[in-house]
Amino acid sequence: MPSNVLRLAVTPPGLAAGAADVTVTTDGAISPAQTVTIGAAGPGIFVSPDGASAAATHANGSLVGSFTGATPARSDETITIYGTGFGATIPTPGNGEAFGEQAPLSLPADVRIGSTSVAPDYIGGTPGFTGLYPIRLRVPPVPAGNYDATVTIAGVSSPSVKLAIE
């Protein structure tokens, strides 16, 4: 298997924190074991098609951003930012199962746009999906610009991604 291929996995509910050996089987070939650290959360915000902006939508489903086909968010507008690795939810789906209903996070989350902490209207699992976590929030009243967006859960912060606001 090529070494430059990114592999993502969803850990089973209730997996103990600590070191774990992971192998990947593809077409009958098993990769060498890699030791990874399992934690309560490992948040990440998805990026838009341009690779430079947060994957986010306006309330009408159109894309948020400063790239072709998207429009910036506006102060006081409700948008949804999409991420993964946010940790346990209530209720918790079974191993390998999609969320059957909205499932809020069981741990507190600190969502920031620039230096402003934003209380999400909802952050948790998406019904019908495994590992997809929307953050629905009202954009804070800030001057127009490109802001770093981050989410911190269980002391672990996502890499920052840009969010265009006009």
C-alpha positions as CSV (number, residue, x, y, z in Angstrom):
1,M,0.0,0.0,0.0
2,P,1.4,3.5,-0.9
3,S,2.8,5.4,2.1
4,N,1.4,8.7,0.9
5,V,-2.3,7.6,1.2
6,L,-4.3,9.1,4.1
7,R,-6.4,6.6,6.0
8,L,-9.1,7.7,8.4
9,A,-10.8,5.5,10.9
10,V,-13.6,5.8,13.5
11,T,-12.7,4.2,16.8
12,P,-15.2,1.9,18.4
13,P,-17.2,3.4,21.3
14,G,-15.7,2.8,24.7
15,L,-12.2,2.2,23.4
16,A,-9.8,2.9,26.3
17,A,-7.5,5.9,26.1
18,G,-3.8,5.1,25.5
19,A,-1.6,3.4,22.9
20,A,-3.0,1.0,20.4
21,D,-1.5,-0.8,17.4
22,V,-3.4,-0.4,14.2
23,T,-3.1,-2.3,10.9
24,V,-4.9,-1.8,7.7
25,T,-6.0,-4.6,5.4
26,T,-6.4,-3.7,1.7
27,D,-7.0,-6.4,-1.0
28,G,-5.8,-9.0,1.4
29,A,-2.5,-7.2,2.2
30,I,-2.0,-6.3,5.8
31,S,0.1,-3.2,6.6
32,P,2.8,-3.1,9.3
33,A,1.3,-2.2,12.7
34,Q,1.5,1.5,13.6
35,T,1.2,2.6,17.2
36,V,-1.3,5.4,17.6
37,T,-2.5,7.3,20.7
38,I,-6.2,7.0,21.5
39,G,-7.8,10.0,23.3
40,A,-11.2,11.2,24.2
41,A,-11.2,13.5,21.1
42,G,-9.0,14.5,18.2
43,P,-11.0,17.2,16.6
44,G,-10.5,18.4,13.0
45,I,-12.5,20.8,10.9
46,F,-13.0,19.7,7.3
47,V,-11.8,22.1,4.6
48,S,-13.6,23.4,1.5
49,P,-12.8,22.5,-2.1
50,D,-10.1,25.3,-2.3
51,G,-8.3,23.6,0.6
52,A,-7.9,26.9,2.5
53,S,-11.3,27.5,4.1
54,A,-13.5,25.8,6.7
55,A,-16.1,23.4,5.1
56,A,-19.2,25.4,6.1
57,T,-22.7,26.1,4.8
58,H,-25.2,28.9,5.1
59,A,-28.6,28.0,6.5
60,N,-29.8,27.5,2.9
61,G,-27.1,24.9,2.2
62,S,-24.9,27.1,0.0
63,L,-21.2,27.1,0.6
64,V,-19.5,29.6,2.9
65,G,-16.1,30.9,1.8
66,S,-14.1,33.3,-0.4
67,F,-13.6,30.9,-3.3
68,T,-15.6,30.7,-6.6
69,G,-19.2,29.6,-6.0
70,A,-19.2,30.5,-2.3
71,T,-20.0,33.6,-0.3
72,P,-18.6,34.8,3.0
73,A,-20.6,34.4,6.2
74,R,-22.1,37.5,7.7
75,S,-22.1,38.6,11.4
76,D,-25.1,37.3,13.3
77,E,-25.8,34.7,10.5
78,T,-26.4,31.1,11.5
79,I,-23.9,28.8,9.7
80,T,-22.8,25.2,10.0
81,I,-19.1,24.2,10.1
82,Y,-18.3,20.5,9.6
83,G,-15.7,18.4,11.4
84,T,-14.8,15.0,12.7
85,G,-13.1,13.4,15.7
86,F,-15.2,15.3,18.3
87,G,-15.5,12.3,20.6
88,A,-18.4,10.6,22.4
89,T,-22.0,11.6,22.1
90,I,-25.3,11.0,23.9
91,P,-26.6,8.6,22.7
92,T,-23.6,6.7,21.5
93,P,-24.2,4.7,18.3
94,G,-23.0,1.1,18.2
95,N,-19.7,0.0,16.8
96,G,-19.6,0.9,13.1
97,E,-23.2,2.3,13.1
98,A,-24.3,5.7,11.9
99,F,-25.9,8.2,14.2
100,G,-29.6,7.4,14.3
101,E,-30.7,10.8,15.6
102,Q,-29.1,14.0,16.6
103,A,-26.5,13.1,19.3
104,P,-25.0,16.0,21.2
105,L,-21.4,15.7,22.4
106,S,-20.9,14.3,25.9
107,L,-17.8,16.6,26.5
108,P,-17.8,20.4,26.5
109,A,-16.4,22.1,23.4
110,D,-14.8,25.5,23.0
111,V,-15.5,26.9,19.5
112,R,-13.6,30.0,18.5
113,I,-13.7,32.3,15.5
114,G,-10.6,34.4,15.8
115,S,-10.3,35.1,19.5
116,T,-14.0,35.1,20.1
117,S,-15.5,32.1,21.9
118,V,-18.8,31.1,20.3
119,A,-21.5,28.9,22.0
120,P,-22.8,26.6,19.3
121,D,-26.6,26.1,18.9
122,Y,-25.7,22.4,18.3
123,I,-22.5,20.3,18.1
124,G,-22.7,16.6,17.8
125,G,-23.4,13.7,15.5
126,T,-25.3,13.8,12.2
127,P,-28.1,11.3,11.7
128,G,-27.3,8.8,9.0
129,F,-23.5,9.4,9.2
130,T,-20.6,8.0,11.1
131,G,-18.0,10.5,12.4
132,L,-19.6,13.6,10.8
133,Y,-20.1,16.4,13.4
134,P,-21.8,19.7,12.5
135,I,-21.2,22.8,14.5
136,R,-24.2,25.0,14.1
137,L,-23.5,28.5,15.4
138,R,-24.3,32.2,15.0
139,V,-21.4,34.1,13.6
140,P,-20.2,36.7,16.1
141,P,-20.3,40.4,15.3
142,V,-16.8,41.0,14.0
143,P,-15.3,43.2,11.3
144,A,-15.0,41.7,7.8
145,G,-12.0,39.4,7.2
146,N,-10.7,35.9,7.2
147,Y,-10.7,34.4,10.7
148,D,-9.1,31.3,12.2
149,A,-11.8,28.8,13.3
150,T,-10.9,26.1,15.9
151,V,-12.7,23.7,18.2
152,T,-11.1,22.4,21.4
153,I,-12.5,19.2,23.1
154,A,-10.9,17.4,26.0
155,G,-7.9,19.8,25.9
156,V,-7.2,18.9,22.2
157,S,-7.5,21.7,19.6
158,S,-8.2,21.2,16.0
159,P,-5.8,22.8,13.4
160,S,-7.1,26.2,12.6
161,V,-8.9,26.8,9.3
162,K,-10.0,30.1,7.8
163,L,-13.6,31.4,7.8
164,A,-14.5,34.3,5.6
165,I,-16.8,36.8,7.2
166,E,-18.1,40.0,5.5
